[in-house]
Amino acid sequence: MNQDIIRGSWKELKGKVQARWGELTDDQLDKIQGNRKQLAGALQKSYGLAKDQAEREIKEWESTNAA
């Protein structure tokens, strides 16, 4: 999924992100604003994932939520 598309439709995608990763708070999601790097960091912190695992999960999520 294109980074510009993610940022442009973040408000819509935010609910899907929270449905997938329910431990992420609204405050975290507001700060992320569609930034993939920040999302990966939040997943690492909230779920104790390694960087590469967080990236894999994001890629998997993107492939199932592509526009």
Rosetta blueprint (number, residue, H / E / L):
1 M L
2 N L
3 Q H
4 D H
5 I H
6 I H
7 R H
8 G H
9 S L
10 W H
11 K H
12 E H
13 L H
14 K H
15 G H
16 K H
17 V H
18 Q H
19 A H
20 R H
21 W L
22 G L
23 E L
24 L L
25 T L
26 D H
27 D H
28 Q H
29 L H
30 D H
31 K H
32 I H
33 Q L
34 G L
35 N L
36 R H
37 K H
38 Q H
39 L H
40 A H
41 G H
42 A H
43 L H
44 Q H
45 K H
46 S H
47 Y H
48 G L
49 L L
50 A L
51 K H
52 D H
53 Q H
54 A H
55 E H
56 R H
57 E H
58 I H
59 K H
60 E H
61 W H
62 E H
63 S H
64 T H
65 N L
66 A L
67 A L
